[in-house]
Amino acid sequence: QRSVNLRGKLYRTRLNFDASDGLNIQTNLRELKNVAVLGPAHSSALGQGATYDLRNRATNKGIAVHGSERGAGYGSTVLTNVSVSGFEYGVDLENAGLSADNLFCSSNQVGMRSSQNTHADINHGVFTGNIDGIQLHHGGQVALERSISAANERHGARVTGSLTAKASSFCLNGDRGVDVERGSFHVISPSGITGPGDDIAGATQYGGTTSDHLYVTEVQRFDKSSRDGAFIFHNYGVGVHGSQADIVLNSAVVSYNGKGVTGANLKAKNGSRVKTEF
């Protein structure tokens, strides 16, 4: 774009947890806002709060949201302008609901973990500098919108649940952009209406039709597609890797991945289903 507006945020509250868990939230919390939660990797004993020796010092949980047996459908915790850094698990969700806007998880072993009966809606999230940006276990569900999981040591996202991405990126990770095992990864175009069934709308919003694959050149096909659902770019391993997975990539750009020994943008095996158009 010709002009870009940058905004900076000054966090008025900084909570240091040098050798323990951070915040433990049971069932739901109306809103946690404008706070930085720093863990053992930022121990005040190290001076200046700098990250130091991440693998050995990033322990405990930063923000743990553990709900009731009624799970994610019972209330929802809201995080707004929250940063979590220096823990084993930056944000840890179990049997709970989470809604977050401007959530930053950096320099954790795992930026965010979602497990059990959990549903999280993340807008404007950034997961970077972790070992894994996002992990989903045992049916956990995460919906990302306008979010980035980039420059993590291993995977942008490791999925054994359900991950939905809209206008989001998984780039420059040390291994795979998105690793799916016995789970699902659906890319939805912002022009899609309600869910995975509408993601083809983004691929055809410039007048394309489902017969456009008959065009001779890639340029003709590309011109008909918005490609605005997800950007999965320059991961060292496979861009999207699936095993017993359900993968929908209709409005995604998946390119320049596999610079390591794997050498592939997309790899699906063990009965995986892949749906990708345009």
ABEGO torsion letter per residue (X at the ends): XABBBBBBBBBABBBBBAABBBBBBBGBBABBBGBBBBBAAABAAAEGGBBBGAAAABBEBABBBBBBAAEAABEBBBBBGBBBBGBABABBBBGBBBBBBGBBBBGBABABBBBEBBBBBBBGBBBBGBABABBBBGGBBBBBBGBBBBGBABBABBBABBBBBBGBBBBGBABBABBBBGBBBBBBBAABAABAAAAAAAAAAAGBBAAAAABABAAAAAAABAGAABBBBGBABBABBBBGBBBBAAABBBBGBGABAAGBABBBBGGBBBBBBX
